[in-house]
């Protein structure tokens, strides 16, 4: 129950809430909260609690994924071929760099042996 004092302050509280809702961040937060509440009420826990509903949702998602994979199979294959080609090029460049480093290391003069009179630090 609302007390008399709360009822007296109600216009001020509503005015403050109206000013806060003028901010874009507050609008976005309110819309997100409303969308979450609407989605929760539509789906609720029935989707998670009923195994047949969960199975039906999984089958529907699988059919949708299969349809999209069939529809865009050329684009998927082209993308995978491009990615594997880029991986092969990267591996070849790394192999060349390693070979160059090994060649430089073999050409460099051997470091002088430390004198036996001076202790190693």
C-alpha positions as CSV (number, residue, x, y, z in Angstrom):
1,X,0.0,0.0,0.0
2,X,1.1,3.5,-0.7
3,X,1.4,6.0,2.0
4,X,0.2,9.6,1.7
5,X,3.8,10.9,1.6
6,X,4.6,8.5,-1.3
7,X,1.5,9.7,-3.2
8,X,2.6,13.4,-2.6
9,X,6.0,12.6,-4.1
10,X,4.6,10.6,-7.1
11,X,4.6,13.5,-9.6
12,X,8.2,14.3,-8.8
13,X,9.3,10.7,-9.2
14,X,7.4,10.3,-12.5
15,X,9.0,13.6,-13.8
16,X,12.5,12.3,-12.8
17,X,11.8,9.0,-14.6
18,X,10.6,10.9,-17.7
19,X,13.9,12.9,-17.8
20,X,15.9,9.8,-17.4
21,X,14.1,8.1,-20.3
22,X,15.1,11.0,-22.5
23,X,18.7,9.6,-22.5
24,X,19.5,7.1,-25.3
25,X,21.1,4.6,-23.0
26,X,18.0,4.5,-20.8
27,X,15.8,3.9,-23.8
28,X,18.0,1.1,-25.0
29,X,18.1,-0.5,-21.6
30,X,14.3,-0.3,-21.3
31,X,13.8,-1.8,-24.7
32,X,16.2,-4.6,-23.9
33,X,14.5,-5.3,-20.6
34,X,11.1,-5.3,-22.4
35,X,12.3,-7.6,-25.1
36,X,13.8,-10.0,-22.5
37,X,10.6,-10.1,-20.6
38,X,8.5,-10.6,-23.7
39,X,10.8,-13.4,-24.9
40,X,10.8,-15.1,-21.5
41,X,7.0,-15.0,-21.3
42,X,6.6,-16.4,-24.9
43,X,9.1,-19.2,-24.5
44,X,9.1,-19.5,-20.8
45,X,10.6,-22.7,-19.4
46,X,8.2,-24.9,-21.4
47,X,10.9,-25.2,-24.1
48,X,13.4,-26.4,-21.6
49,X,11.1,-28.6,-19.6
50,X,9.4,-30.5,-22.3
51,X,11.8,-32.9,-24.1
52,X,9.6,-33.2,-27.2
53,X,9.5,-29.4,-27.6
54,X,13.3,-29.3,-27.2
55,X,13.7,-32.1,-29.7
56,X,11.4,-30.4,-32.2
57,X,13.4,-27.1,-31.8
58,X,16.6,-29.0,-32.4
59,X,15.2,-30.7,-35.5
60,X,14.0,-27.4,-36.9
61,X,17.4,-25.8,-36.3
62,X,19.1,-28.7,-38.0
63,X,16.8,-28.5,-41.0
64,X,17.4,-24.8,-41.3
65,X,21.2,-25.3,-41.0
66,X,21.1,-28.0,-43.6
67,X,19.0,-25.9,-46.0
68,X,21.4,-22.9,-45.6
69,X,24.4,-25.2,-46.1
70,X,22.9,-26.7,-49.3
71,X,21.9,-23.3,-50.6
72,X,25.3,-21.7,-50.0
73,X,27.5,-24.7,-50.6
74,X,29.5,-23.1,-53.4
75,X,30.3,-20.1,-51.3
76,X,31.2,-22.2,-48.4
77,X,33.5,-24.4,-50.5
78,X,35.1,-21.3,-52.0
79,X,35.7,-19.8,-48.6
80,X,37.2,-22.9,-47.2
81,X,39.5,-23.3,-50.2
82,X,40.6,-19.7,-49.9
83,X,41.3,-20.2,-46.1
84,X,43.2,-23.4,-46.7
85,X,45.3,-21.7,-49.5
86,X,46.1,-18.9,-47.1
87,X,47.2,-21.4,-44.5
88,X,49.5,-23.1,-47.0
89,X,51.0,-19.8,-48.0
90,X,51.6,-18.9,-44.4
91,X,53.3,-22.3,-43.7
92,X,55.5,-21.8,-46.8
93,X,56.5,-18.3,-45.7
94,X,57.4,-19.6,-42.2
95,X,59.4,-22.4,-43.7
96,X,61.4,-19.9,-45.9
97,X,62.0,-17.7,-42.9
98,X,63.2,-20.6,-40.8
99,X,65.5,-21.7,-43.6
100,X,66.9,-18.1,-43.9
101,X,67.5,-18.0,-40.2
102,X,69.3,-21.4,-40.2
103,X,71.5,-20.2,-43.2
104,X,72.4,-17.0,-41.3
105,X,73.2,-19.0,-38.2
106,X,75.5,-21.4,-40.1
107,X,77.3,-18.5,-41.9
108,X,78.0,-16.6,-38.6
109,X,81.5,-17.1,-37.1
110,X,81.6,-19.4,-34.1
111,X,81.8,-17.5,-30.8
112,X,85.2,-17.5,-29.2
113,X,85.7,-20.0,-26.4
114,X,86.0,-18.4,-23.0
115,X,89.5,-18.3,-21.5
116,X,90.0,-21.0,-18.9
117,X,91.6,-18.3,-16.5
118,X,88.4,-16.2,-16.2
119,X,85.5,-17.7,-14.3
120,X,82.1,-17.7,-16.0
121,X,79.7,-15.2,-14.5
